[in-house]
Amino acid sequence: MSAESTAKGMSSPLRPPPPILCPMNRNPQATPGVPNPLRTLSLDRLRCRTSMKWRTYPSDVLPLWVAEMDVSLAEPVVRAVTEALALGDTGYPAGTAYAEALAGFARKRWGWDGLAVERTAIVPDVMLGIVEMLKLVTGHEDPVVVNPPVYPPFFQFVEHMDRRIVEAPLGADHRIDFGALETAFRQAVAGGRKAAYLLCSPHNPTGTVHTADELTAVAALAGRYGVRVVADEIHAPLTAPGVDFVPYLSVPGAGSGLSLMSASKAWNLAGLKAALALAGPEAAADLARLPEEVSHGPSHVGAIAHTAALRDGTPWLDALLDGLDDNRRLLADLLARHLPAITYRPGEATYLAWLDCRALGLGDDPADVFLQRGRVALNSGLPFGTGGAGHVRLNLATSPEVIEEGVRRMAAALR
Ligand SMILES: Cc1ncc(COP(=O)(O)O)c(C=O)c1O
């Protein structure tokens, strides 16, 4: 997202970094038959990419920021897209194949049988889907509750569409603080306003996976205050091995909720635009009011790619999740050895690491120091809202060698 770009101070004097060696493919593979997708591309190959992650900063900067993964794509996705291109199947999207593939994935992966294809709508991407859902359930200048620190575009898109943000910060344990949430709900609906709660599940940047009990409590509280829940579940497939994701719409009392899901984060398909909006039974009438023109935005080839990922991309996903879990442990180990003043609590989902750097004494924006002095690009915590100052977000979806180099650069920035 351009909203994440904080390409500050790029004119600073360069200290040429030592060359980074990328001896890929030498680790054992945890998932039989599928290579770890994080180890298949060398840094030289990655630097040929033209996307935001690779083109925002000069080539001496190691990019560990925006949520793109350094993976080669799942073979079923490549095959489906290649066949579509060979056939010239590049028109407008039609049908419900994407929703059916998601329903099948949800059944197998999360044991959730309640994804009703007739209560889904295709939208261009998750953020534009959120905007459309908020338009359905709130009006001009109505409040939208969020849990900072949270994905910066939550603030930007909501404010751009003339709604107001009300913050209910996460607790120090990175979990929903129900006292703060209730205060925010009470404030939001004061004066009879319509209000929405934009829930990030799993949570970006902390990787918190909300439990069934927490989500049930959210539904109850939202019901009590008449607040409409819109759940951004884009990171849902990215839970660590052994961790269960609970779809918001599957919990008791969540029937008036709306959710956004997409294969784009988990299979690295952000450039192939498509996502799905899902409605609980009592939100079906709201979703039915979605203007038809919204379905003009998603890409047909994007929907083909997402469908293939959800239908046939599970072995690749499992290999990725094993690799990400190794990377979480590697990062924790490297930080403990080289930057022990940084606090890192590995999350249970996403490929993002939220690092508390306040004890380093680098001020509110340590990402700027790491960029200027270490030539490593991390996300500044500041745009994540309350709780973001003094923090950085590091993208773990890369090879272990690149993570090692990233930590080496961060440590060098402090010398
Ligand atoms: C929580 C969350 N929502 C939405 C998005 C963006 O999704 P999309 O590109 O489908 O709008 C991201 C991207 O990182 C994200 O982390």
The ligand as an SDF file (V2000), in Angstrom:
LIG
                    3D

 16 16  0  0  0  0  0  0  0  0999 V2000
   -4.9930   -6.2100    7.5810 C   0  0  0  0  0  0  0  0  0  0  0  0
   -4.8540   -5.9250    6.1070 C   0  0  0  0  0  0  0  0  0  0  0  0
   -5.9280   -5.5750    5.4010 N   0  0  0  0  0  0  0  0  0  0  0  0
   -5.8550   -5.2970    4.0780 C   0  0  0  0  0  0  0  0  0  0  0  0
   -4.6420   -5.3430    3.4190 C   0  0  0  0  0  0  0  0  0  0  0  0
   -4.5900   -4.9750    1.9830 C   0  0  0  0  0  0  0  0  0  0  0  0
   -5.3670   -5.8520    1.2450 O   0  0  0  0  0  0  0  0  0  0  0  0
   -5.7790   -5.5290   -0.2360 P   0  0  0  0  0  0  0  0  0  0  0  0
   -4.5210   -5.3780   -1.0130 O   0  0  0  0  0  0  0  0  0  0  0  0
   -6.6100   -6.7060   -0.6670 O   0  0  0  0  0  0  0  0  0  0  0  0
   -6.5850   -4.2560   -0.1740 O   0  0  0  0  0  0  0  0  0  0  0  0
   -3.4900   -5.7100    4.1200 C   0  0  0  0  0  0  0  0  0  0  0  0
   -2.1960   -5.7490    3.4310 C   0  0  0  0  0  0  0  0  0  0  0  0
   -1.1730   -5.9700    3.9940 O   0  0  0  0  0  0  0  0  0  0  0  0
   -3.5990   -6.0040    5.4920 C   0  0  0  0  0  0  0  0  0  0  0  0
   -2.5350   -6.3590    6.2150 O   0  0  0  0  0  0  0  0  0  0  0  0
  1  2  1  0
  2  3  1  0
  2 15  2  0
  3  4  2  0
  4  5  1  0
  5  6  1  0
  5 12  2  0
  6  7  1  0
  7  8  1  0
  8  9  2  0
  8 10  1  0
  8 11  1  0
 12 13  1  0
 12 15  1  0
 13 14  2  0
 15 16  1  0
M  END
$$$$
